[in-house]
Each structure stands twice: as C-alpha cells, then as structure tokens.
Amino acid sequence: MLLISHSNYEQLLTQVPSMERYFRILYQNSLVTKDRRLISSNTYTAEEKYLHLIKIYPFISQRIPQNLIASYLGLTPETISRIKKNL
C-alpha cells in the first residue's frame, strides 16, 4: 500500500502524465465494477446471482466457503444450499 499526500499526488500527476492516465483508468474500472455489482444485487434473483458467479469463477465453490460466497452475494448460506440442491 502506498500512502501519499494530496499535494504530492497532484505533483506526481503533473510530472508524470502516464500516472494520471493509469489512475484514471483504475478509477473508471472500479466505478464500472461497483455499478455492475449494484445492478446485479438489485435486479437479479438469488439463483441468477449464484449462476453468474459460478459462470465467471467456475471453481469458486470448491475454494471458498459457502458462507463467504453467500455474504458476497447478499444471500444466506441456506439460500445457496437450496440453489445448489435445485441445480
């Protein structure tokens, strides 16, 4: 982790233009990720959320405990169990 004062950050961006582009892209990517997560949490059903996660990360259920997956998706572990049982 890097801790830098705001004035030093501004100076860095002025002196190294490629850093300005890097931080802008980093910020844009984080906004897109946040927006996608908000949209999915508000519009998808519990099953759709789980299936989407499994599609992106096929082996996640073997590597991450079910309660953490449920927490990440905003669901209960019991809901995840029911979804897995129905699949």
C-alpha positions, 0 to 999 in steps of 0.5 A: 500500500502506498500512502501519499499526500494530496499535494504530492499526488497532484505533483506526481500527476503533473510530472508524470502524465502516464500516472494520471492516465493509469489512475484514471483508468483504475478509477473508471474500472472500479466505478464500472465494477461497483455499478455492475455489482449494484445492478446485479444485487438489485435486479437479479434473483438469488439463483441468477446471482449464484449462476453468474458467479459460478459462470465467471469463477467456475471453481469458486465453490470448491475454494471458498466457503459457502458462507463467504460466497453467500455474504458476497452475494447478499444471500444466506448460506441456506439460500445457496444450499437450496440453489445448489440442491435445485441445480 
